[in-house]
């Protein structure tokens, strides 16, 4: 069973990391263009949000180094 509350030594849980990513995304609501450099965890969350799939259960996206992801927001007024 996956534990989203597990905290590695000197780290943070996946749940806390997701909260930070969601807060950051909310802060970007009125931004037109964003360049973000991030490790695989936040990229995984953003891909899961975009795909509408479960947030936890092991990393599915952004697991290798030097990937480029391009996200576009739709439905903006």
ROZA-894416 format. One record per atom (N, C-alpha, C, O): residue number from 1; x, y, z. Coordinates in steps of 0.2 Angstrom, whole numbers, plus 5000, padded with zeros to 4 digits. Example, Ala and Ser with C-alpha at 12.3 -4.5 7.8 and 13.67 -1.06 7.14 Angstrom:
% residues 2
{1,{5066,4972,5039}};
{1,{5062,4978,5039}};
{1,{5066,4984,5039}};
{1,{5071,4983,5042}};
{2,{5064,4989,5035}};
{2,{5068,4995,5036}};
{2,{5064,5000,5039}};
{2,{5067,5006,5040}};
//
This chain:
% residues 77
{1,{5004,4994,5000}};
{1,{5000,5000,5000}};
{1,{5004,5006,5000}};
{1,{5009,5007,5004}};
{2,{5003,5011,4996}};
{2,{5007,5017,4995}};
{2,{5005,5022,5001}};
{2,{4999,5023,5002}};
{3,{5010,5025,5004}};
{3,{5009,5029,5010}};
{3,{5011,5037,5008}};
{3,{5017,5038,5008}};
{4,{5006,5041,5006}};
{4,{5007,5048,5004}};
{4,{5010,5052,5009}};
{4,{5012,5058,5008}};
{5,{5009,5050,5016}};
{5,{5012,5053,5021}};
{5,{5019,5052,5024}};
{5,{5021,5055,5028}};
{6,{5022,5047,5020}};
{6,{5029,5045,5022}};
{6,{5033,5050,5021}};
{6,{5033,5053,5016}};
{7,{5038,5052,5026}};
{7,{5043,5057,5025}};
{7,{5050,5054,5026}};
{7,{5052,5051,5031}};
{8,{5054,5055,5020}};
{8,{5061,5052,5020}};
{8,{5065,5057,5025}};
{8,{5063,5063,5026}};
{9,{5070,5055,5028}};
{9,{5074,5059,5032}};
{9,{5076,5066,5029}};
{9,{5078,5065,5023}};
{10,{5075,5071,5032}};
{10,{5077,5078,5029}};
{10,{5073,5079,5023}};
{10,{5075,5083,5019}};
{11,{5067,5076,5022}};
{11,{5063,5077,5016}};
{11,{5056,5079,5018}};
{11,{5055,5082,5023}};
{12,{5051,5078,5013}};
{12,{5044,5080,5014}};
{12,{5040,5074,5011}};
{12,{5042,5070,5007}};
{13,{5034,5073,5014}};
{13,{5030,5068,5011}};
{13,{5027,5070,5004}};
{13,{5027,5076,5002}};
{14,{5025,5065,5001}};
{14,{5022,5067,4994}};
{14,{5015,5071,4995}};
{14,{5014,5075,4991}};
{15,{5012,5070,5000}};
{15,{5006,5074,5002}};
{15,{5008,5082,5003}};
{15,{5004,5086,5000}};
{16,{5013,5083,5006}};
{16,{5015,5090,5007}};
{16,{5018,5093,5001}};
{16,{5017,5099,4999}};
{17,{5021,5089,4997}};
{17,{5024,5091,4990}};
{17,{5018,5093,4986}};
{17,{5018,5098,4982}};
{18,{5013,5089,4986}};
{18,{5007,5090,4982}};
{18,{5004,5097,4984}};
{18,{5002,5101,4980}};
{19,{5003,5098,4990}};
{19,{5000,5104,4993}};
{19,{5004,5110,4990}};
{19,{5001,5115,4988}};
{20,{5011,5110,4990}};
{20,{5015,5115,4988}};
{20,{5014,5116,4980}};
{20,{5014,5122,4978}};
{21,{5014,5111,4976}};
{21,{5013,5111,4969}};
{21,{5006,5114,4968}};
{21,{5005,5119,4963}};
{22,{5001,5112,4971}};
{22,{4994,5115,4970}};
{22,{4994,5123,4972}};
{22,{4991,5127,4968}};
{23,{4997,5125,4977}};
{23,{4998,5132,4979}};
{23,{5001,5136,4974}};
{23,{4999,5141,4972}};
{24,{5007,5133,4971}};
{24,{5010,5136,4966}};
{24,{5006,5137,4960}};
{24,{5006,5142,4956}};
{25,{5002,5132,4958}};
{25,{4998,5132,4952}};
{25,{4992,5137,4953}};
{25,{4991,5141,4948}};
{26,{4990,5138,4959}};
{26,{4985,5143,4960}};
{26,{4987,5150,4960}};
{26,{4984,5155,4957}};
{27,{4994,5151,4962}};
{27,{4997,5157,4961}};
{27,{4998,5159,4954}};
{27,{4999,5165,4952}};
{28,{4998,5155,4949}};
{28,{4999,5156,4942}};
{28,{4993,5157,4938}};
{28,{4993,5158,4932}};
{29,{4987,5158,4942}};
{29,{4981,5158,4938}};
{29,{4980,5164,4933}};
{29,{4977,5163,4928}};
{30,{4984,5169,4934}};
{30,{4983,5175,4930}};
{30,{4989,5176,4926}};
{30,{4990,5181,4923}};
{31,{4994,5171,4926}};
{31,{5000,5172,4922}};
{31,{4999,5170,4915}};
{31,{4996,5165,4914}};
{32,{5002,5173,4910}};
{32,{5002,5171,4903}};
{32,{5007,5166,4901}};
{32,{5005,5161,4898}};
{33,{5013,5167,4903}};
{33,{5019,5162,4902}};
{33,{5023,5161,4908}};
{33,{5024,5165,4912}};
{34,{5025,5155,4909}};
{34,{5029,5153,4914}};
{34,{5034,5148,4912}};
{34,{5033,5143,4908}};
{35,{5040,5149,4915}};
{35,{5046,5144,4914}};
{35,{5047,5141,4921}};
{35,{5048,5145,4925}};
{36,{5046,5135,4921}};
{36,{5048,5132,4928}};
{36,{5053,5126,4927}};
{36,{5053,5122,4922}};
{37,{5058,5126,4931}};
{37,{5063,5120,4932}};
{37,{5061,5117,4938}};
{37,{5061,5119,4943}};
{38,{5060,5110,4937}};
{38,{5058,5106,4943}};
{38,{5060,5099,4942}};
{38,{5062,5097,4937}};
{39,{5060,5096,4948}};
{39,{5062,5089,4948}};
{39,{5056,5085,4946}};
{39,{5051,5087,4945}};
{40,{5057,5078,4946}};
{40,{5051,5074,4944}};
{40,{5045,5074,4948}};
{40,{5039,5072,4945}};
{41,{5045,5075,4954}};
{41,{5039,5075,4959}};
{41,{5034,5080,4956}};
{41,{5028,5078,4955}};
{42,{5036,5086,4956}};
{42,{5031,5091,4954}};
{42,{5028,5090,4947}};
{42,{5022,5091,4945}};
{43,{5033,5088,4942}};
{43,{5031,5086,4935}};
{43,{5026,5080,4935}};
{43,{5021,5081,4932}};
{44,{5027,5075,4939}};
{44,{5022,5070,4940}};
{44,{5015,5072,4942}};
{44,{5010,5070,4939}};
{45,{5015,5076,4947}};
{45,{5009,5079,4949}};
{45,{5005,5083,4944}};
{45,{4999,5082,4943}};
{46,{5009,5087,4940}};
{46,{5006,5091,4935}};
{46,{5003,5087,4929}};
{46,{4998,5088,4927}};
{47,{5007,5082,4928}};
{47,{5004,5077,4922}};
{47,{4998,5073,4925}};
{47,{4994,5072,4921}};
{48,{4998,5071,4931}};
{48,{4992,5068,4934}};
{48,{4986,5072,4934}};
{48,{4981,5070,4932}};
{49,{4987,5079,4936}};
{49,{4982,5084,4936}};
{49,{4979,5084,4929}};
{49,{4973,5084,4928}};
{50,{4983,5085,4924}};
{50,{4982,5086,4917}};
{50,{4978,5080,4914}};
{50,{4973,5081,4910}};
{51,{4980,5074,4916}};
{51,{4977,5068,4914}};
{51,{4971,5066,4918}};
{51,{4967,5061,4916}};
{52,{4970,5069,4924}};
{52,{4964,5068,4928}};
{52,{4964,5061,4931}};
{52,{4959,5057,4932}};
{53,{4970,5059,4933}};
{53,{4971,5052,4936}};
{53,{4973,5053,4944}};
{53,{4975,5059,4946}};
{54,{4973,5048,4947}};
{54,{4975,5048,4954}};
{54,{4982,5051,4956}};
{54,{4986,5050,4952}};
{55,{4982,5055,4961}};
{55,{4988,5059,4963}};
{55,{4993,5054,4966}};
{55,{4999,5056,4965}};
{56,{4992,5049,4969}};
{56,{4997,5045,4973}};
{56,{4997,5038,4970}};
{56,{4992,5035,4967}};
{57,{5002,5034,4972}};
{57,{5003,5027,4970}};
{57,{5009,5026,4966}};
{57,{5010,5020,4963}};
{58,{5014,5030,4967}};
{58,{5020,5029,4963}};
{58,{5021,5033,4957}};
{58,{5016,5034,4954}};
{59,{5027,5036,4956}};
{59,{5028,5040,4951}};
{59,{5027,5037,4944}};
{59,{5029,5031,4943}};
{60,{5023,5041,4940}};
{60,{5022,5039,4933}};
{60,{5025,5043,4927}};
{60,{5026,5040,4922}};
{61,{5026,5049,4929}};
{61,{5029,5054,4924}};
{61,{5035,5057,4927}};
{61,{5036,5058,4933}};
{62,{5039,5060,4923}};
{62,{5045,5064,4925}};
{62,{5050,5060,4929}};
{62,{5053,5063,4933}};
{63,{5051,5054,4927}};
{63,{5056,5050,4931}};
{63,{5063,5050,4929}};
{63,{5068,5048,4933}};
{64,{5064,5052,4922}};
{64,{5071,5052,4920}};
{64,{5074,5060,4920}};
{64,{5070,5064,4920}};
{65,{5080,5060,4919}};
{65,{5083,5067,4919}};
{65,{5083,5070,4913}};
{65,{5082,5067,4907}};
{66,{5083,5077,4913}};
{66,{5083,5081,4907}};
{66,{5077,5081,4902}};
{66,{5078,5081,4896}};
{67,{5071,5080,4905}};
{67,{5065,5080,4901}};
{67,{5062,5087,4900}};
{67,{5064,5091,4904}};
{68,{5059,5088,4895}};
{68,{5056,5094,4893}};
{68,{5048,5093,4893}};
{68,{5046,5089,4889}};
{69,{5044,5096,4897}};
{69,{5037,5096,4897}};
{69,{5034,5102,4895}};
{69,{5036,5107,4898}};
{70,{5029,5102,4891}};
{70,{5026,5109,4889}};
{70,{5018,5108,4890}};
{70,{5015,5103,4888}};
{71,{5016,5112,4894}};
{71,{5009,5112,4896}};
{71,{5005,5118,4894}};
{71,{5008,5124,4894}};
{72,{4999,5118,4891}};
{72,{4995,5123,4889}};
{72,{4989,5123,4893}};
{72,{4986,5118,4894}};
{73,{4986,5129,4895}};
{73,{4980,5129,4899}};
{73,{4975,5131,4894}};
{73,{4976,5136,4890}};
{74,{4969,5128,4895}};
{74,{4963,5129,4890}};
{74,{4958,5132,4894}};
{74,{4958,5131,4901}};
{75,{4953,5135,4891}};
{75,{4947,5137,4895}};
{75,{4948,5144,4898}};
{75,{4944,5145,4903}};
{76,{4953,5148,4897}};
{76,{4954,5154,4900}};
{76,{4950,5159,4897}};
{76,{4949,5159,4891}};
{77,{4948,5164,4901}};
{77,{4944,5170,4898}};
{77,{4949,5175,4896}};
{77,{4946,5181,4893}};
//
